[in-house]
Each structure stands twice: as C-alpha cells, then as structure tokens.
C-alpha cells in the first residue's frame, strides 16, 4: 500500500494523471481489504467497489459523508482492463489540480483506515 502511494506521488510529479488516479484507487482498495482481514476471518471479496468492501467489514458506517463521497468518486479510476475509450473519458476529467485533490484525499483515507486498524489491533 505504501509503495502504491509512493508510485502515485511519483506519477503525479511526472504528470501522468490517469495513472495517479488508478494508483490512488488501488491504495484505497488495498487498505480497505487490509482492514477487512483484521476484522473478519474470511478473505475480502474479489471486487473493486470500495463502498461494498467498506460495508462488508463495518467501516462504511464509521465514515463521514465526505469519505463516502470520495469512495463513490474514485470508483471510475479503476481503469485496469478497461477499453481505451473509457480511459480517454476518465483522462479528460483529470489535471494537475483534480489529481492533487484525489492524491490528498487518498492519503487522508489511507491514514484514517490505518488508524482504525491500529484501534482494532489494540483491543485484541
């Protein structure tokens, strides 16, 4: 997760907005699945819908509306195995400013989930 975040930051510096978005999507998904593993005995589902993962492990009800909106907003950034036309549409929505916001929100979400993981582990 930390490596993916570092890659996103490096991609931001080089102006690869679409791939910054994709890496941010990955960071949030992996962090959510990590929380899932701390809270549940089963494996997280093989899905990319953040809200469903968060709901399945109990995080969604703890999230602010802003966090829930962020999850909704970054779902389109999962560009893996998508048609080029879809990628082009997403790429047109991204620029230095919008990507900076996504990157910052990703860092905040990542940190927030890590804090919830620490809380869970401290109560065991």
C-alpha positions in Angstrom: 0.0 0.0 0.0 2.8 2.4 0.9 4.6 1.5 -2.2 1.5 2.2 -4.3 1.1 5.6 -2.6 4.7 6.4 -3.4 4.2 5.4 -7.0 1.1 7.6 -7.2 3.2 10.5 -5.9 6.0 9.9 -8.4 3.4 9.7 -11.3 2.0 13.0 -10.1 5.4 14.6 -10.4 5.6 13.5 -14.0 2.1 14.5 -15.0 0.6 11.0 -15.5 -2.8 12.0 -14.1 -4.7 8.9 -15.3 -2.3 6.5 -13.6 -2.1 8.6 -10.4 -5.9 8.1 -10.2 -5.6 4.4 -10.8 -2.9 4.0 -8.1 -5.0 6.0 -5.7 -7.9 3.6 -6.4 -5.5 0.7 -5.6 -4.2 2.3 -2.4 -7.7 2.7 -1.0 -8.9 -0.7 -2.1 -5.8 -2.5 -0.6 -6.1 -0.5 2.6 -9.8 -1.4 2.9 -9.1 -5.1 2.3 -6.4 -4.9 4.9 -8.9 -3.7 7.4 -11.3 -6.5 6.3 -8.5 -9.0 7.2 -8.1 -7.6 10.6 -11.9 -7.7 11.3 -13.0 -10.8 9.7 -11.9 -14.4 9.4 -12.8 -14.7 5.7 -10.9 -13.3 2.7 -12.1 -10.0 1.3 -14.2 -10.3 -1.9 -12.6 -10.1 -5.3 -14.3 -6.9 -6.1 -13.2 -3.3 -6.7 -16.2 -1.5 -5.3 -14.8 0.3 -2.3 -18.1 1.0 -0.6 -19.0 -2.7 -0.7 -15.7 -3.7 0.9 -16.1 -0.9 3.5 -19.7 -2.0 4.2 -18.7 -5.7 4.5 -16.1 -5.0 7.2 -18.1 -2.4 9.1 -16.1 0.7 8.1 -18.8 2.3 5.9 -21.0 3.2 8.9 -18.0 4.9 10.6 -17.2 7.1 7.5 -18.2 10.7 7.1 -20.3 11.8 4.2 -17.1 13.3 2.7 -15.4 9.9 2.9 -18.3 8.1 1.4 -18.4 10.6 -1.5 -14.7 10.1 -2.1 -15.2 6.4 -2.4 -18.0 7.0 -4.9 -15.9 9.5 -6.8 -12.8 7.3 -7.3 -14.6 4.2 -8.5 -14.3 5.4 -12.1 -10.5 5.5 -11.6 -10.3 1.7 -11.7 -9.0 1.7 -15.3 -7.4 -1.8 -15.3 -8.7 -3.9 -18.2 -11.0 -1.1 -19.5 -11.5 0.0 -23.1 -9.3 2.8 -24.3 -12.4 4.9 -24.9 -13.3 4.7 -21.2 -9.7 5.5 -20.2 -9.8 8.5 -22.5 -13.0 9.8 -20.9 -11.6 9.5 -17.4 -8.3 11.1 -18.5 -10.1 14.2 -19.8 -11.5 14.8 -16.3 -8.1 14.8 -14.7 -5.5 17.5 -14.5 -2.9 18.7 -12.0 -5.5 20.3 -9.7 -8.0 17.5 -9.7 -5.4 14.9 -9.3 -3.7 16.7 -6.4 -7.1 16.6 -4.6 -7.5 12.9 -5.3 -4.0 12.2 -4.1 -4.5 14.2 -0.9 -7.9 12.6 -0.2 -6.3 9.2 -0.8 -3.6 9.9 1.8 -6.3 11.0 4.3 -8.4 7.9 3.7 -5.4 5.6 3.9 -4.3 7.2 7.2 -7.8 7.1 8.6 -8.2 3.4 7.8 -4.7 2.6 9.2 -5.8 4.3 12.4 -8.9 2.1 12.5 -6.7 -0.9 12.0 -4.4 0.1 14.9 -7.5 0.6 17.1 -8.8 -2.9 16.2 -5.4 -4.5 16.9 -5.0 -2.7 20.3 -8.3 -4.2 21.5 -7.4 -7.8 20.8 
